[in-house]
Amino acid sequence: MKRSFNSARVSPAAVCFAATLLCPAIGRAQNGTNPNYVPEVEQQKATNQQMEQRSLEKTQNLALKVDPQEEAAYKVFYDSDPKDPDTRIKLGEAFVQKYPMSRYAEAVYAGLTHAYYAKQDWKNFYASGEKALTLNPDDPSVLVIIGWVIPHTLNPSDPNAANDLDKSEKYEKHAIEVIGTMAKPANMTDEQFGETKANLLSQAHSGLGLDYFRRKNSEDSAKELQQATQSAGTPDPTDLFVLGLDLQSMNRYSEAADAFNRCGQIPGALRDQCKQRADAVKKQAR
């Protein structure tokens, strides 16, 4: 799956997170959170391809009959542009309503999860994601994105905040386990598969890092964010910003300055904040 997760683009969840971080309290933040991985054309197609392959294998094993209309409807959804979430949502919702027991239902719900993410429709985002995971609890694409979004959009004063963070941690840890045992789909090259796994792992560690940051666990947060930023082609500025805050809180000033400096080199909402913090931390390190 040729993905461009690391393209410089602003993710809706990242913007929510940035809004809380740039406030005086203690901020967290983000600007082009790649989200290292949120709906790119190649990514969604690859996700669909993986789900389609599993569904086809299941179909062959169970000798199920093929419904030409169902196949055609899925192909229309599959071929739709992930950059047009409104159309994807319309096609996807119509498909699962007409074919609720379809072998393609999981792939469609996964696609709807990403489409609702693009729309910042969190209610339907979570609903579609949970339906996908009910059909396949081991879908790394869905596990990772839900676990990643939770700490980005979390309202700390919400009475369910702790439970939400528990879910985020559970999903990301399970995703990491699943990614480690993933088999390469026949329709992907070794290079595409390697890139796919690297990006999934990067975002999973990013989600865990931000989850621990929300819990004020700087040590574990830093460990996860270091893994996330080291494996990402273009690091997520939010990850670098929070990593800097973690390291600064542990009096690891030179490392914090490095994280803030890296963040300050990436265009976006956090650039100036990171440059200012890098200068301040350097003074602390003297």
C-alpha positions in Angstrom: 0.0 0.0 0.0 1.7 3.1 -1.2 0.7 5.5 1.6 1.5 9.2 2.0 0.6 9.3 5.7 3.5 11.7 6.2 2.2 14.4 4.0 1.9 17.8 5.7 -1.8 18.2 6.2 -3.9 19.2 9.2 -6.0 16.5 10.7 -9.3 17.4 12.4 -8.4 15.6 15.6 -5.0 17.2 15.6 -6.6 20.6 15.5 -8.8 19.7 18.5 -5.7 18.6 20.4 -3.8 21.7 19.4 -6.5 23.9 20.7 -6.2 22.4 24.2 -2.4 22.4 24.1 -1.8 26.0 23.0 -3.7 27.3 26.0 -1.7 28.5 29.0 -2.6 25.5 31.2 0.0 23.1 29.9 -0.9 22.7 26.3 -0.5 19.9 24.0 -0.8 20.5 20.3 -0.7 19.8 16.7 -0.7 20.9 13.3 -0.2 18.6 10.4 -0.4 15.5 12.4 -0.1 13.4 9.3 -2.5 11.9 11.2 0.3 9.8 10.4 -2.3 8.0 8.7 -5.6 9.2 8.0 -7.6 8.8 4.8 -5.3 9.0 1.9 -6.4 7.5 -1.3 -3.8 4.8 -1.3 -4.3 4.0 2.3 -8.0 3.4 2.0 -7.7 1.4 -1.1 -5.1 -0.8 0.6 -7.4 -1.2 3.6 -10.2 -2.2 1.3 -7.9 -4.6 -0.6 -6.9 -6.3 2.6 -10.5 -6.7 3.8 -11.6 -7.8 0.3 -9.0 -10.5 0.2 -10.1 -11.8 3.6 -13.7 -11.7 2.5 -12.9 -13.5 -0.7 -11.0 -16.2 1.1 -13.8 -16.6 3.5 -16.3 -16.8 0.6 -14.2 -19.5 -1.1 -14.0 -21.5 2.1 -17.7 -21.4 2.7 -18.6 -21.8 -0.9 -21.0 -18.9 -0.7 -23.0 -17.7 -3.7 -22.0 -14.5 -5.3 -24.7 -11.8 -5.6 -23.8 -9.8 -8.8 -25.7 -6.7 -7.5 -23.9 -6.9 -4.1 -20.5 -7.2 -5.9 -21.3 -4.2 -8.1 -22.4 -2.1 -5.2 -19.2 -2.9 -3.3 -17.1 -2.1 -6.3 -18.7 1.3 -6.6 -17.9 2.0 -2.9 -14.4 0.5 -3.3 -13.7 2.7 -6.3 -15.1 5.9 -4.8 -12.7 8.7 -3.9 -11.6 8.7 -0.2 -11.1 12.5 -0.6 -14.9 12.8 -1.2 -16.2 11.6 2.2 -19.8 12.7 1.5 -20.0 10.4 -1.4 -18.3 7.6 0.4 -20.7 7.9 3.4 -23.7 7.9 1.1 -22.5 4.8 -0.8 -21.3 3.0 2.4 -24.4 3.6 4.4 -26.6 2.5 1.5 -24.5 -0.7 1.1 -24.6 -1.9 4.8 -28.3 -1.1 4.9 -29.1 -3.2 1.9 -26.5 -5.9 2.6 -26.1 -6.0 6.4 -24.7 -9.6 6.3 -22.3 -9.0 3.4 -18.8 -10.4 3.5 -17.7 -6.9 2.5 -19.5 -5.2 5.5 -16.3 -5.0 7.5 -14.4 -3.3 4.7 -17.3 -0.9 4.2 -17.5 0.0 7.9 -13.7 0.6 8.0 -14.1 2.9 5.0 -17.0 4.7 6.7 -14.8 5.1 9.8 -12.2 7.1 7.8 -14.9 9.0 5.9 -16.5 10.2 9.2 -13.1 11.1 10.5 -12.6 13.4 7.6 -16.0 15.0 8.4 -15.2 15.3 12.1 -18.4 13.4 12.8 -17.2 11.7 15.9 -20.5 10.0 16.8 -20.6 8.2 13.5 -16.9 7.8 13.4 -16.9 5.7 16.6 -20.1 3.9 15.7 -18.7 2.7 12.3 -15.4 1.8 13.9 -17.0 -0.3 16.6 -19.1 -2.1 14.0 -16.0 -2.8 12.0 -14.2 -4.2 15.1 -17.3 -6.3 16.0 -16.8 -8.0 12.6 -13.1 -8.2 12.9 -11.5 -7.3 16.3 -8.0 -7.6 14.7 -8.4 -4.9 12.1 -5.2 -2.8 12.7 -6.4 0.1 10.6 -9.5 0.7 12.7 -7.8 -0.1 16.0 -5.1 2.4 15.4 -7.2 5.3 14.2 -9.7 5.0 17.0 -7.0 4.7 19.6 -5.2 7.7 18.1 -8.3 9.9 17.9 -9.4 9.4 21.5 -6.5 11.2 23.2 -6.6 13.9 20.5 -10.2 14.8 21.1 -10.5 13.9 24.8 -12.3 16.3 27.1 -10.4 15.8 30.4 -13.5 16.9 32.4 -15.7 14.3 30.8 -16.6 11.7 33.5 -15.8 8.9 31.0 -12.4 10.3 30.2 -10.5 7.6 32.1 -12.4 4.8 30.5 -11.9 6.4 27.1 -8.1 6.5 27.7 -8.2 2.8 28.8 -9.9 1.9 25.5 -7.3 3.9 23.6 -4.5 2.1 25.3 -6.1 -1.3 24.8 -6.7 -0.7 21.1 -3.2 0.6 20.3 -1.5 -2.2 22.2 -3.6 -4.8 20.5 -2.9 -3.1 17.1 0.8 -3.4 17.7 0.4 -7.1 18.4 -1.6 -7.6 15.3 0.8 -5.6 13.1 3.6 -7.8 14.2 1.9 -10.9 12.8 0.3 -9.4 9.7 0.7 -11.5 6.5 1.5 -9.6 3.3 -1.5 -9.5 1.0 -0.9 -10.9 -2.4 -1.9 -7.5 -4.0 0.9 -5.6 -2.2 4.6 -5.4 -2.9 7.2 -6.0 -0.2 8.0 -2.3 -0.2 4.3 -1.3 0.1 3.8 -3.8 2.9 6.8 -2.6 4.8 5.7 1.0 4.5 2.2 0.1 5.6 3.4 -1.6 8.7 5.9 1.1 9.6 3.2 3.8 9.3 0.6 1.8 11.3 3.2 1.2 14.1 4.2 4.9 14.1 0.6 6.0 14.6 -0.1 3.3 17.2 2.9 4.5 19.2 1.8 8.1 18.7 -1.7 7.3 20.1 -0.2 5.5 23.1 2.2 8.4 23.7 -0.6 11.0 23.7 -2.7 8.6 25.9 0.0 8.5 28.5 0.6 12.2 28.2 -3.1 12.8 29.0 -2.5 10.6 32.1 0.5 12.8 33.1 2.8 9.8 32.7 5.7 11.6 31.1 8.1 8.6 31.1 6.0 6.2 29.2 4.7 9.0 27.0 8.2 9.9 26.0 9.1 6.3 25.2 6.2 5.9 22.9 6.6 9.2 21.1 10.3 8.5 20.6 9.3 5.4 18.7 6.6 7.2 16.8 8.9 10.0 15.7 11.8 7.8 14.9 9.9 5.5 12.5 7.9 8.3 10.8 9.3 9.6 7.5 8.1 13.1 8.4 7.4 13.2 12.2 4.1 14.5 13.4 4.8 18.0 14.9 2.3 17.3 17.8 4.3 14.2 18.7 7.5 16.2 18.8 5.9 19.0 20.8 4.5 16.7 23.4 7.8 14.7 23.4 9.5 17.9 24.2 7.1 18.6 27.1 7.6 15.1 28.4 11.4 15.4 28.4 11.4 18.9 29.8 9.3 17.7 32.8 11.9 15.0 33.4 14.7 17.6 33.4 16.2 16.1 30.2 16.7 19.5 28.8 19.1 18.9 25.9 16.8 16.1 24.5 13.8 18.3 25.0 15.5 21.1 23.1 16.2 18.7 20.2 12.5 17.6 20.1 11.3 21.2 20.1 13.9 22.1 17.4 12.7 19.3 15.1 9.1 20.5 15.7 10.1 24.1 14.9 11.4 23.0 11.5 8.0 21.8 10.4 5.6 24.4 9.0 2.3 24.8 10.8 0.6 26.0 13.9 3.2 24.7 16.4 6.2 26.1 14.6 6.6 29.3 16.6 5.7 27.6 19.9 8.3 25.0 19.4 11.0 27.5 18.5 10.2 29.5 21.6 10.3 26.4 23.8 13.5 25.2 22.3 15.2 28.5 23.3 13.7 28.4 26.8 14.8 24.8 27.3 18.4 25.6 26.1 18.6 28.2 28.9 17.5 25.6 31.4 20.1 23.2 30.2 23.0 25.6 31.0 
